[in-house]
Amino acid sequence: MQRPRTGESGQATVEFVALLPLLVVLALGLWQAVVAGQAVALAGSAARSAARARALGTDSAAAARAVLPRRLERGLRVRDRADGGVSVSIRVPAVLARARVGSVTSEARFAPQDR
């Protein structure tokens, strides 16, 4: 026994294809948020490492660079502050290659240490 055709054959497929671009944009946006969150966490780690190095009298930029993965080193900027702290800025990598996302900055300070 055959079902009568109602003219709605393939309707779910058409609706899915119509929503597919929206789902892709949503997935890219969520992935970019994850990448930005990782950049924030890594900037904090790099700032703490740089502040520790400055408190010990060693190179703060090299210490910050050692903490970061290679893909984040290119946008790294380390500034020593007057109060003995360190400010570390890194560029947030873009999920889409040519997009500019921005940068994140983290600051840390350790008291000078005797060796």
Contacts in CASP RR format, 6 or more apart in sequence:
PFRMAT RR
TARGET T0000
AUTHOR 0000-0000-0000
METHOD contacts of the structure
MODEL  1
MQRPRTGESGQATVEFVALLPLLVVLALGLWQAVVAGQAVALAGSAARSA
ARARALGTDSAAAARAVLPRRLERGLRVRDRADGGVSVSIRVPAVLARAR
VGSVTSEARFAPQDR
28 95 0 8 1.000
28 96 0 8 1.000
29 95 0 8 1.000
31 95 0 8 1.000
32 94 0 8 1.000
32 95 0 8 1.000
32 101 0 8 1.000
35 92 0 8 1.000
35 93 0 8 1.000
35 94 0 8 1.000
35 95 0 8 1.000
36 92 0 8 1.000
36 101 0 8 1.000
36 104 0 8 1.000
39 72 0 8 1.000
39 90 0 8 1.000
39 91 0 8 1.000
39 92 0 8 1.000
39 93 0 8 1.000
39 104 0 8 1.000
40 104 0 8 1.000
40 106 0 8 1.000
42 67 0 8 1.000
42 68 0 8 1.000
42 69 0 8 1.000
42 72 0 8 1.000
42 90 0 8 1.000
43 88 0 8 1.000
43 89 0 8 1.000
43 90 0 8 1.000
43 104 0 8 1.000
43 105 0 8 1.000
43 106 0 8 1.000
44 88 0 8 1.000
44 106 0 8 1.000
44 108 0 8 1.000
45 67 0 8 1.000
46 63 0 8 1.000
46 64 0 8 1.000
46 65 0 8 1.000
46 67 0 8 1.000
46 68 0 8 1.000
46 76 0 8 1.000
46 78 0 8 1.000
46 88 0 8 1.000
46 90 0 8 1.000
46 106 0 8 1.000
47 64 0 8 1.000
47 86 0 8 1.000
47 87 0 8 1.000
47 88 0 8 1.000
47 106 0 8 1.000
47 107 0 8 1.000
47 108 0 8 1.000
48 108 0 8 1.000
49 63 0 8 1.000
49 64 0 8 1.000
49 66 0 8 1.000
49 67 0 8 1.000
50 60 0 8 1.000
50 61 0 8 1.000
50 63 0 8 1.000
50 64 0 8 1.000
50 78 0 8 1.000
50 86 0 8 1.000
50 88 0 8 1.000
50 108 0 8 1.000
51 60 0 8 1.000
51 84 0 8 1.000
51 85 0 8 1.000
51 86 0 8 1.000
51 108 0 8 1.000
51 109 0 8 1.000
51 110 0 8 1.000
52 63 0 8 1.000
52 110 0 8 1.000
53 59 0 8 1.000
53 60 0 8 1.000
53 62 0 8 1.000
53 63 0 8 1.000
53 64 0 8 1.000
54 60 0 8 1.000
54 80 0 8 1.000
54 84 0 8 1.000
54 85 0 8 1.000
54 86 0 8 1.000
54 110 0 8 1.000
55 110 0 8 1.000
55 111 0 8 1.000
55 112 0 8 1.000
55 113 0 8 1.000
56 113 0 8 1.000
56 115 0 8 1.000
57 112 0 8 1.000
60 78 0 8 1.000
60 80 0 8 1.000
60 86 0 8 1.000
61 76 0 8 1.000
61 78 0 8 1.000
64 76 0 8 1.000
64 78 0 8 1.000
64 86 0 8 1.000
64 88 0 8 1.000
65 73 0 8 1.000
65 76 0 8 1.000
68 76 0 8 1.000
68 90 0 8 1.000
71 93 0 8 1.000
72 90 0 8 1.000
72 91 0 8 1.000
72 93 0 8 1.000
74 91 0 8 1.000
75 89 0 8 1.000
75 90 0 8 1.000
75 91 0 8 1.000
75 103 0 8 1.000
76 88 0 8 1.000
76 89 0 8 1.000
76 90 0 8 1.000
77 88 0 8 1.000
77 89 0 8 1.000
77 90 0 8 1.000
78 86 0 8 1.000
78 87 0 8 1.000
78 88 0 8 1.000
79 86 0 8 1.000
79 87 0 8 1.000
79 88 0 8 1.000
79 89 0 8 1.000
80 86 0 8 1.000
81 87 0 8 1.000
81 107 0 8 1.000
81 109 0 8 1.000
83 109 0 8 1.000
84 109 0 8 1.000
84 112 0 8 1.000
85 107 0 8 1.000
85 108 0 8 1.000
85 109 0 8 1.000
85 110 0 8 1.000
86 107 0 8 1.000
86 108 0 8 1.000
86 109 0 8 1.000
87 105 0 8 1.000
87 106 0 8 1.000
87 107 0 8 1.000
88 105 0 8 1.000
88 106 0 8 1.000
88 107 0 8 1.000
88 108 0 8 1.000
89 103 0 8 1.000
89 104 0 8 1.000
89 105 0 8 1.000
90 103 0 8 1.000
90 104 0 8 1.000
91 101 0 8 1.000
91 102 0 8 1.000
91 103 0 8 1.000
92 101 0 8 1.000
92 102 0 8 1.000
92 103 0 8 1.000
92 104 0 8 1.000
93 101 0 8 1.000
94 100 0 8 1.000
94 101 0 8 1.000
END
